[in-house]
Amino acid sequence: LNSASGITSSSMSQSEDDQIVDLQNRLQFRKHIQSVTVTGRNRHVIFSGVLLLQNENKNYTETWAILLNDMLLFTQRNAIDTRLTLVCNAILLTDIVDFRSSNERDDALLFVSNKPNIPYKIRYP
């Protein structure tokens, strides 16, 4: 979960299962964020790294994004230890109904989740 290096879709091995267990142990949830269990269901980490997520004030916040094979998590890393705090509810990939480049910024992507019906704008720092 420290970087995307060494993580490939063709290397679905025990080490990725260990990554999921490690992720579950490190996840924390804010009061307004719905808790989620990432272990089980044959989940694997596809990518993890820094992405900027636009907040409700239209400012971009640095997040540690974790793309699983069926879910996307936006977290913030704790500077003191290895905890990851979820900054918005987990997004199931099956709930994404639209994905396109942003009309406002050339370096941003926009996607819409239907549960709830919220647009998310992300970009690489």
DOVOPA-927262 format. One line per field, with one value per atom (N, C-alpha, C): residue number from 1; atom name; x, y, z. Coordinates in steps of 0.1 Angstrom, whole numbers, always signed. Layout:
BEGIN
i <- (NUM | ...)
at <- (CA | ...)
x <- (X | ...)
y <- (Y | ...)
z <- (Z | ...)
//
This chain:
BEGIN
i <- (1 | 1 | 1 | 2 | 2 | 2 | 3 | 3 | 3 | 4 | 4 | 4 | 5 | 5 | 5 | 6 | 6 | 6 | 7 | 7 | 7 | 8 | 8 | 8 | 9 | 9 | 9 | 10 | 10 | 10 | 11 | 11 | 11 | 12 | 12 | 12 | 13 | 13 | 13 | 14 | 14 | 14 | 15 | 15 | 15 | 16 | 16 | 16 | 17 | 17 | 17 | 18 | 18 | 18 | 19 | 19 | 19 | 20 | 20 | 20 | 21 | 21 | 21 | 22 | 22 | 22 | 23 | 23 | 23 | 24 | 24 | 24 | 25 | 25 | 25 | 26 | 26 | 26 | 27 | 27 | 27 | 28 | 28 | 28 | 29 | 29 | 29 | 30 | 30 | 30 | 31 | 31 | 31 | 32 | 32 | 32 | 33 | 33 | 33 | 34 | 34 | 34 | 35 | 35 | 35 | 36 | 36 | 36 | 37 | 37 | 37 | 38 | 38 | 38 | 39 | 39 | 39 | 40 | 40 | 40 | 41 | 41 | 41 | 42 | 42 | 42 | 43 | 43 | 43 | 44 | 44 | 44 | 45 | 45 | 45 | 46 | 46 | 46 | 47 | 47 | 47 | 48 | 48 | 48 | 49 | 49 | 49 | 50 | 50 | 50 | 51 | 51 | 51 | 52 | 52 | 52 | 53 | 53 | 53 | 54 | 54 | 54 | 55 | 55 | 55 | 56 | 56 | 56 | 57 | 57 | 57 | 58 | 58 | 58 | 59 | 59 | 59 | 60 | 60 | 60 | 61 | 61 | 61 | 62 | 62 | 62 | 63 | 63 | 63 | 64 | 64 | 64 | 65 | 65 | 65 | 66 | 66 | 66 | 67 | 67 | 67 | 68 | 68 | 68 | 69 | 69 | 69 | 70 | 70 | 70 | 71 | 71 | 71 | 72 | 72 | 72 | 73 | 73 | 73 | 74 | 74 | 74 | 75 | 75 | 75 | 76 | 76 | 76 | 77 | 77 | 77 | 78 | 78 | 78 | 79 | 79 | 79 | 80 | 80 | 80 | 81 | 81 | 81 | 82 | 82 | 82 | 83 | 83 | 83 | 84 | 84 | 84 | 85 | 85 | 85 | 86 | 86 | 86 | 87 | 87 | 87 | 88 | 88 | 88 | 89 | 89 | 89 | 90 | 90 | 90 | 91 | 91 | 91 | 92 | 92 | 92 | 93 | 93 | 93 | 94 | 94 | 94 | 95 | 95 | 95 | 96 | 96 | 96 | 97 | 97 | 97 | 98 | 98 | 98 | 99 | 99 | 99 | 100 | 100 | 100 | 101 | 101 | 101 | 102 | 102 | 102 | 103 | 103 | 103 | 104 | 104 | 104 | 105 | 105 | 105 | 106 | 106 | 106 | 107 | 107 | 107 | 108 | 108 | 108 | 109 | 109 | 109 | 110 | 110 | 110 | 111 | 111 | 111 | 112 | 112 | 112 | 113 | 113 | 113 | 114 | 114 | 114 | 115 | 115 | 115 | 116 | 116 | 116 | 117 | 117 | 117 | 118 | 118 | 118 | 119 | 119 | 119 | 120 | 120 | 120 | 121 | 121 | 121 | 122 | 122 | 122 | 123 | 123 | 123 | 124 | 124 | 124 | 125 | 125 | 125)
at <- (N | CA | C | N | CA | C | N | CA | C | N | CA | C | N | CA | C | N | CA | C | N | CA | C | N | CA | C | N | CA | C | N | CA | C | N | CA | C | N | CA | C | N | CA | C | N | CA | C | N | CA | C | N | CA | C | N | CA | C | N | CA | C | N | CA | C | N | CA | C | N | CA | C | N | CA | C | N | CA | C | N | CA | C | N | CA | C | N | CA | C | N | CA | C | N | CA | C | N | CA | C | N | CA | C | N | CA | C | N | CA | C | N | CA | C | N | CA | C | N | CA | C | N | CA | C | N | CA | C | N | CA | C | N | CA | C | N | CA | C | N | CA | C | N | CA | C | N | CA | C | N | CA | C | N | CA | C | N | CA | C | N | CA | C | N | CA | C | N | CA | C | N | CA | C | N | CA | C | N | CA | C | N | CA | C | N | CA | C | N | CA | C | N | CA | C | N | CA | C | N | CA | C | N | CA | C | N | CA | C | N | CA | C | N | CA | C | N | CA | C | N | CA | C | N | CA | C | N | CA | C | N | CA | C | N | CA | C | N | CA | C | N | CA | C | N | CA | C | N | CA | C | N | CA | C | N | CA | C | N | CA | C | N | CA | C | N | CA | C | N | CA | C | N | CA | C | N | CA | C | N | CA | C | N | CA | C | N | CA | C | N | CA | C | N | CA | C | N | CA | C | N | CA | C | N | CA | C | N | CA | C | N | CA | C | N | CA | C | N | CA | C | N | CA | C | N | CA | C | N | CA | C | N | CA | C | N | CA | C | N | CA | C | N | CA | C | N | CA | C | N | CA | C | N | CA | C | N | CA | C | N | CA | C | N | CA | C | N | CA | C | N | CA | C | N | CA | C | N | CA | C | N | CA | C | N | CA | C | N | CA | C | N | CA | C | N | CA | C | N | CA | C | N | CA | C | N | CA | C | N | CA | C | N | CA | C | N | CA | C | N | CA | C | N | CA | C | N | CA | C | N | CA | C | N | CA | C)
x <- (+8 | +0 | +8 | +21 | +30 | +32 | +30 | +31 | +25 | +24 | +19 | +30 | +43 | +53 | +52 | +54 | +53 | +39 | +29 | +15 | +10 | +8 | +3 | -10 | -18 | -30 | -28 | -16 | -13 | -7 | -3 | +3 | -6 | -18 | -28 | -23 | -15 | -10 | -13 | -8 | -10 | -6 | +5 | +9 | -2 | -10 | -21 | -32 | -34 | -43 | -38 | -25 | -19 | -21 | -20 | -22 | -37 | -46 | -60 | -62 | -56 | -57 | -50 | -38 | -31 | -39 | -46 | -54 | -66 | -72 | -84 | -79 | -67 | -62 | -58 | -55 | -51 | -62 | -73 | -84 | -91 | -94 | -102 | -113 | -124 | -135 | -139 | -142 | -147 | -162 | -167 | -181 | -191 | -190 | -200 | -197 | -186 | -183 | -188 | -194 | -199 | -187 | -186 | -176 | -177 | -166 | -166 | -156 | -160 | -150 | -144 | -131 | -124 | -119 | -118 | -114 | -124 | -120 | -129 | -133 | -143 | -148 | -138 | -126 | -116 | -111 | -109 | -105 | -90 | -85 | -71 | -68 | -56 | -52 | -47 | -53 | -48 | -38 | -41 | -33 | -35 | -24 | -25 | -15 | -19 | -10 | -18 | -10 | -16 | -25 | -37 | -46 | -52 | -55 | -61 | -76 | -84 | -99 | -105 | -114 | -121 | -131 | -131 | -140 | -152 | -162 | -174 | -171 | -160 | -156 | -149 | -148 | -141 | -126 | -121 | -106 | -102 | -90 | -84 | -77 | -80 | -73 | -65 | -53 | -45 | -50 | -52 | -56 | -47 | -48 | -41 | -52 | -53 | -63 | -59 | -69 | -66 | -77 | -73 | -82 | -81 | -92 | -93 | -100 | -101 | -107 | -122 | -128 | -143 | -147 | -137 | -140 | -129 | -132 | -123 | -124 | -112 | -112 | -103 | -108 | -100 | -97 | -84 | -80 | -70 | -67 | -56 | -47 | -34 | -24 | -21 | -20 | -16 | -1 | +4 | +18 | +26 | +19 | +26 | +27 | +17 | +17 | +12 | +8 | +4 | -11 | -18 | -33 | -38 | -49 | -55 | -69 | -73 | -86 | -94 | -105 | -114 | -120 | -119 | -123 | -137 | -142 | -155 | -159 | -172 | -177 | -170 | -168 | -162 | -171 | -165 | -172 | -170 | -182 | -181 | -180 | -171 | -169 | -182 | -190 | -203 | -213 | -211 | -219 | -215 | -204 | -199 | -207 | -214 | -223 | -218 | -208 | -202 | -188 | -179 | -165 | -159 | -154 | -150 | -139 | -133 | -124 | -132 | -126 | -133 | -133 | -144 | -144 | -137 | -135 | -129 | -114 | -109 | -94 | -90 | -78 | -73 | -67 | -63 | -56 | -66 | -79 | -88 | -98 | -102 | -112 | -124 | -136 | -148 | -155 | -160 | -169 | -181 | -191 | -204 | -207 | -210 | -215 | -230 | -238 | -252 | -257 | -248 | -251 | -241 | -243 | -254 | -250 | -259 | -257 | -248 | -235 | -225 | -214 | -210 | -199 | -186 | -176 | -162 | -153 | -144 | -134 | -121 | -112 | -99 | -88 | -76 | -65 | -52 | -42 | -29 | -21 | -14 | -7 | +4)
y <- (-12 | +0 | +13 | +11 | +23 | +29 | +21 | +26 | +15 | +19 | +10 | +1 | +3 | -5 | -19 | -29 | -43 | -48 | -40 | -45 | -46 | -58 | -59 | -68 | -67 | -75 | -89 | -93 | -107 | -114 | -106 | -112 | -113 | -118 | -119 | -131 | -128 | -139 | -137 | -145 | -143 | -130 | -124 | -111 | -100 | -101 | -91 | -94 | -106 | -109 | -103 | -104 | -97 | -82 | -76 | -62 | -58 | -66 | -64 | -64 | -74 | -75 | -63 | -60 | -48 | -35 | -34 | -22 | -22 | -33 | -33 | -29 | -34 | -31 | -16 | -9 | +5 | +14 | +10 | +19 | +24 | +37 | +44 | +52 | +54 | +61 | +73 | +84 | +96 | +93 | +102 | +99 | +99 | +108 | +109 | +99 | +91 | +81 | +67 | +61 | +47 | +37 | +29 | +19 | +9 | +3 | -7 | -18 | -30 | -42 | -45 | -44 | -47 | -61 | -68 | -82 | -91 | -102 | -112 | -108 | -115 | -112 | -112 | -118 | -120 | -106 | -97 | -83 | -83 | -74 | -72 | -57 | -53 | -39 | -38 | -29 | -27 | -15 | -5 | +8 | +15 | +21 | +30 | +41 | +53 | +65 | +78 | +89 | +102 | +106 | +111 | +117 | +129 | +140 | +151 | +150 | +152 | +150 | +164 | +168 | +181 | +180 | +189 | +189 | +198 | +199 | +206 | +221 | +226 | +240 | +242 | +232 | +232 | +233 | +231 | +230 | +216 | +214 | +200 | +196 | +185 | +180 | +167 | +167 | +155 | +143 | +132 | +120 | +108 | +98 | +85 | +76 | +75 | +67 | +53 | +44 | +30 | +24 | +19 | +12 | -3 | -9 | -23 | -28 | -41 | -46 | -44 | -39 | -36 | -24 | -16 | -5 | +5 | +18 | +29 | +36 | +38 | +44 | +57 | +68 | +80 | +82 | +81 | +82 | +93 | +96 | +105 | +97 | +98 | +91 | +99 | +92 | +98 | +101 | +112 | +116 | +108 | +104 | +98 | +83 | +77 | +62 | +58 | +46 | +41 | +41 | +47 | +47 | +55 | +50 | +56 | +60 | +72 | +77 | +79 | +72 | +74 | +88 | +95 | +109 | +110 | +100 | +99 | +85 | +82 | +68 | +60 | +48 | +39 | +39 | +39 | +39 | +25 | +19 | +6 | +9 | +2 | +5 | +3 | -7 | -9 | +2 | +11 | +23 | +35 | +34 | +45 | +45 | +55 | +55 | +64 | +72 | +81 | +84 | +84 | +87 | +94 | +106 | +114 | +124 | +130 | +141 | +154 | +162 | +174 | +185 | +192 | +203 | +216 | +216 | +228 | +227 | +215 | +213 | +202 | +204 | +194 | +182 | +185 | +174 | +167 | +169 | +164 | +154 | +144 | +134 | +136 | +134 | +135 | +121 | +117 | +105 | +107 | +100 | +101 | +87 | +87 | +75 | +77 | +66 | +67 | +64 | +60 | +57 | +64 | +76 | +85 | +92 | +99 | +106 | +118 | +115 | +126 | +126 | +138 | +138 | +139 | +132 | +133 | +138 | +148 | +152 | +149 | +143 | +139 | +144 | +145 | +148 | +144 | +142 | +138 | +151 | +150 | +163 | +167)
z <- (+0 | +0 | +0 | +0 | +0 | -14 | -25 | -38 | -48 | -60 | -70 | -75 | -72 | -77 | -72 | -81 | -78 | -77 | -80 | -80 | -94 | -98 | -112 | -111 | -121 | -121 | -123 | -129 | -131 | -119 | -109 | -97 | -85 | -87 | -76 | -68 | -58 | -49 | -35 | -26 | -12 | -7 | -13 | -8 | -9 | -20 | -21 | -11 | -7 | +3 | +16 | +18 | +30 | +30 | +18 | +16 | +20 | +17 | +21 | +36 | +42 | +57 | +63 | +58 | +63 | +61 | +50 | +47 | +57 | +60 | +69 | +83 | +87 | +100 | +102 | +91 | +91 | +89 | +84 | +81 | +93 | +93 | +103 | +96 | +103 | +97 | +105 | +99 | +105 | +109 | +118 | +123 | +111 | +101 | +91 | +79 | +80 | +70 | +74 | +64 | +66 | +66 | +77 | +78 | +67 | +63 | +52 | +56 | +52 | +54 | +40 | +40 | +27 | +26 | +37 | +37 | +31 | +25 | +20 | +6 | +0 | -13 | -24 | -22 | -32 | -37 | -28 | -32 | -33 | -42 | -44 | -46 | -42 | -45 | -59 | -67 | -81 | -81 | -74 | -74 | -61 | -56 | -45 | -47 | -44 | -46 | -44 | -45 | -43 | -54 | -51 | -61 | -54 | -61 | -56 | -58 | -48 | -48 | -45 | -54 | -52 | -41 | -32 | -21 | -24 | -15 | -17 | -19 | -15 | -17 | -30 | -38 | -51 | -50 | -38 | -36 | -37 | -42 | -42 | -30 | -24 | -12 | -16 | -11 | -14 | -6 | -13 | -7 | -11 | -4 | -7 | -13 | -26 | -32 | -33 | -30 | -31 | -40 | -51 | -61 | -59 | -55 | -54 | -66 | -68 | -80 | -81 | -70 | -70 | -63 | -58 | -49 | -50 | -47 | -47 | -33 | -27 | -14 | -15 | -9 | -8 | +7 | +10 | +24 | +26 | +39 | +43 | +52 | +49 | +57 | +69 | +80 | +93 | +93 | +96 | +96 | +107 | +117 | +129 | +127 | +123 | +122 | +108 | +106 | +93 | +91 | +100 | +98 | +86 | +80 | +69 | +72 | +71 | +75 | +62 | +61 | +49 | +49 | +38 | +37 | +31 | +24 | +19 | +18 | +17 | +17 | +6 | +8 | -2 | -15 | -26 | -39 | -46 | -47 | -55 | -69 | -76 | -90 | -99 | -94 | -101 | -100 | -90 | -88 | -97 | -103 | -112 | -125 | -128 | -140 | -151 | -148 | -158 | -155 | -165 | -163 | -175 | -173 | -185 | -180 | -190 | -187 | -184 | -176 | -171 | -182 | -183 | -193 | -187 | -174 | -167 | -167 | -165 | -164 | -173 | -180 | -189 | -181 | -168 | -161 | -151 | -152 | -142 | -149 | -141 | -145 | -136 | -142 | -135 | -136 | -124 | -125 | -115 | -118 | -111 | -105 | -93 | -86 | -84 | -86 | -84 | -70 | -61 | -47 | -38 | -33 | -38 | -51 | -57 | -70 | -68 | -67 | -65 | -75 | -81 | -90 | -82 | -86 | -80 | -91 | -87 | -96 | -90 | -98 | -93 | -103 | -98 | -107 | -101 | -109 | -104 | -100 | -89 | -84 | -93)
//
